[in-house]
């Protein structure tokens, strides 16, 4: 035990090594729907097309939230989240490239009627869930539908 302790005590002078966790990055497209349009939407369908093929995802929609309060002290920061009137979801899209992809967003209401049916070309980016020193995760794109029904890419 004594040899191990002496080595550990000598290490602080050697510099800190970066610790990378096993946090993964799902590959796909996130979707945020703002109020008041979100109140009319009960389901979403995302169709991503590139190189002549398409993949469709039906992301479950959840109530969106935002930071309501944040406090910081010497031990770190804490935030309290509060629900908004918006909705959010994530559709997994296997094989999504880091290249131009045409994404069709179709939103429907509880009655099955189409609330929005728009397309947008986006370029998914690789994500770094543990920071840039731990390697890149899978590519993702982020889309937002405004409360008035305008589709845009979130960068």
C-alpha positions as CSV (number, residue, x, y, z in Angstrom):
1,X,0.0,0.0,0.0
2,X,2.9,2.4,0.8
3,X,4.4,2.2,-2.7
4,X,1.0,3.0,-4.3
5,X,0.5,6.0,-1.9
6,X,3.9,7.4,-2.7
7,X,3.2,7.3,-6.4
8,X,-0.2,8.9,-6.0
9,X,1.3,11.7,-3.9
10,X,3.9,12.4,-6.6
11,X,1.3,12.6,-9.4
12,X,-0.2,16.0,-8.7
13,X,3.0,17.7,-10.0
14,X,2.7,15.7,-13.3
15,X,-0.4,17.6,-14.5
16,X,-4.0,16.5,-14.7
17,X,-5.1,13.9,-17.2
18,X,-8.4,14.5,-19.0
19,X,-11.1,12.0,-18.0
20,X,-13.6,11.1,-20.7
21,X,-16.9,9.5,-19.7
22,X,-18.9,7.0,-21.8
23,X,-21.5,9.6,-22.6
24,X,-22.7,9.0,-26.2
25,X,-24.3,11.2,-28.7
26,X,-27.4,10.0,-30.4
27,X,-27.4,10.6,-34.2
28,X,-30.4,12.5,-35.5
29,X,-32.5,15.6,-35.6
30,X,-33.9,17.6,-32.6
31,X,-37.0,19.6,-33.0
32,X,-38.3,22.5,-30.9
33,X,-41.9,23.9,-31.5
34,X,-42.7,27.2,-30.0
35,X,-45.9,28.5,-28.5
36,X,-48.7,29.1,-29.6
37,X,-48.3,26.6,-32.5
38,X,-47.1,23.9,-30.1
39,X,-50.6,23.8,-28.4
40,X,-52.1,22.6,-31.7
41,X,-49.4,19.8,-32.3
42,X,-49.8,16.3,-31.0
43,X,-47.3,14.4,-33.3
44,X,-44.3,15.0,-35.5
45,X,-42.7,13.2,-38.4
46,X,-39.1,14.0,-39.6
47,X,-38.0,12.7,-43.0
48,X,-34.3,13.2,-43.7
49,X,-33.0,12.6,-47.3
50,X,-29.5,12.5,-48.7
51,X,-27.7,10.7,-51.5
52,X,-31.0,9.5,-53.0
53,X,-32.4,7.8,-49.9
54,X,-34.6,8.9,-47.1
55,X,-35.1,7.9,-43.4
56,X,-38.3,8.8,-41.4
57,X,-38.4,9.3,-37.7
58,X,-41.4,10.0,-35.5
59,X,-40.0,11.7,-32.4
60,X,-42.1,11.6,-29.3
61,X,-43.0,15.2,-28.2
62,X,-42.5,16.4,-24.7
63,X,-43.2,19.7,-22.9
64,X,-40.2,22.0,-23.3
65,X,-38.5,23.6,-20.4
66,X,-36.2,26.5,-19.7
67,X,-34.0,27.7,-16.8
68,X,-36.3,29.5,-14.3
69,X,-33.6,30.3,-11.7
70,X,-29.9,29.8,-11.4
71,X,-27.7,30.1,-8.3
72,X,-24.0,29.7,-8.0
73,X,-21.6,29.4,-5.1
74,X,-18.1,28.1,-4.5
75,X,-19.2,24.5,-5.0
76,X,-20.8,25.1,-8.5
77,X,-24.0,26.3,-10.0
78,X,-27.5,24.9,-9.8
79,X,-30.5,25.7,-12.0
80,X,-34.2,25.1,-11.6
81,X,-36.2,24.3,-14.8
82,X,-39.7,25.3,-15.5
83,X,-42.0,24.1,-18.2
84,X,-42.8,26.4,-21.2
85,X,-45.8,26.3,-23.6
86,X,-43.5,24.8,-26.2
87,X,-42.7,21.2,-27.2
88,X,-39.5,19.3,-28.1
89,X,-38.5,16.0,-29.5
90,X,-35.6,14.1,-31.0
91,X,-35.7,11.7,-34.0
92,X,-32.9,9.2,-34.4
93,X,-31.6,9.0,-37.9
94,X,-29.1,6.3,-38.4
95,X,-26.3,7.1,-40.8
96,X,-27.0,10.8,-40.8
97,X,-24.0,12.5,-42.6
98,X,-22.1,15.7,-41.8
99,X,-23.3,17.0,-45.2
100,X,-26.3,18.7,-46.7
101,X,-29.5,16.9,-45.7
102,X,-33.1,17.8,-46.7
103,X,-35.4,17.4,-43.8
104,X,-39.2,17.5,-44.1
105,X,-41.1,18.3,-40.9
106,X,-44.7,17.3,-40.8
107,X,-46.7,18.2,-37.7
108,X,-50.2,17.0,-37.0
109,X,-52.9,17.8,-34.5
110,X,-54.9,15.5,-32.3
111,X,-57.5,15.3,-35.1
112,X,-54.9,14.1,-37.6
113,X,-55.0,17.3,-39.6
114,X,-51.7,18.7,-40.8
115,X,-50.6,21.7,-38.8
116,X,-47.3,22.2,-40.7
117,X,-45.5,20.5,-43.6
118,X,-42.3,22.2,-44.5
119,X,-38.8,21.2,-45.7
120,X,-35.4,22.7,-45.1
121,X,-31.8,21.8,-46.1
122,X,-29.5,21.6,-43.1
123,X,-25.9,20.4,-42.4
124,X,-25.7,18.2,-39.3
125,X,-22.6,18.7,-37.1
126,X,-20.6,16.3,-34.9
127,X,-21.1,16.9,-31.2
128,X,-18.6,16.7,-28.4
129,X,-20.5,15.5,-25.3
130,X,-17.3,15.5,-23.1
131,X,-15.6,18.4,-24.8
132,X,-13.2,18.5,-27.8
133,X,-10.4,16.6,-26.0
134,X,-12.5,13.5,-25.8
135,X,-13.5,12.9,-29.4
136,X,-16.4,13.7,-31.6
137,X,-19.8,12.0,-31.2
138,X,-22.3,11.4,-33.9
139,X,-23.8,14.2,-36.1
140,X,-26.9,16.1,-35.1
141,X,-29.1,18.8,-36.6
142,X,-31.4,21.0,-34.7
143,X,-34.6,22.5,-36.0
144,X,-37.1,25.1,-34.6
145,X,-40.6,25.9,-35.6
146,X,-41.6,29.3,-34.5
147,X,-45.0,30.0,-32.9
148,X,-46.1,31.4,-36.3
149,X,-45.0,28.2,-38.2
150,X,-41.6,29.2,-39.6
151,X,-39.1,26.4,-39.9
152,X,-35.4,27.2,-39.2
153,X,-32.1,25.5,-38.4
154,X,-30.7,26.2,-34.9
155,X,-26.9,26.6,-35.1
